C-alpha cells in the first residue's frame, strides 16, 4: 500500500487523513494462504482522521461493487451502544440522498470537523472524540450509573422499611379491634339480640382471620 497523507483546512481546523490497512472480518470465502491476509475485507479503503493533530476517527469506503461513498467511524467501538455513545458509524446510514453522501475525502474532512464540534449535550464528548475523551466519559457515566443504582437501592430499602412499619401499625390496630370486640362479646354477649350477637361474632371472625 502506497503512503497516502492528505491534508485539508476547514474553518480554521487542520484535518489530516492518513491511509492505513483495511480492517478485516474473522471469516473469508477462501482458504488461508501463506503470506496473504486472511479475513474478508470490511472496506475498500480506510483512513485515520486527525483534527489539529488529534486522532478522532476513521473514514472508510465500504467493500462492495459499484461506486461507494465514505462513512466515518468514531473510535473505541467496544463502547458501542453504551454510555449514550450510539453507533460506531456516526455518518448517515440507510437511504440517504446522494447529495448528502460523502463522495470524496474533502467532504470527509468537512464532515469530520462538523462532527468534532457537535455535541448532543454539554457533559458528553463530541460525536468525533479522542480515545481519552471517550474513556473519560465512559468512566464518568459508569460512576453516575453506580451512584444512581446506590440511590435506587437506598430508596427501595426505605420503601421496604415504610411498608414494614405500615404493616406493623395495621397489625396492632387489628389486634386492638379484635380484643375490643372479644371483650364486648364476653361482657355483653348475653344481653344482645340474636341479630346483634351474630353481627358481633361475624366481625370477630373477620378480624381474627385478617
Secondary structure, 3 states (H helix, E strand, C coil): CCCCEEEEEECCEEEEEEEECCCECCCCCCCCCCCCCCCCECEEEEEEEEECCEEEEEEEEECCCCCCCEEEECCCHHHCCCCCCCCCECCCCCCCCHHHCECCHHHHHHHHHHHHHCCCCCCCCCCCCCHHHHHHHHHHHHHHHHHHHHHHHHHHHHHHHHHHHHHHHHHHHHHHHHHHHHHHHHHHHHHCCHHHHHHHHHHHHHHHHC
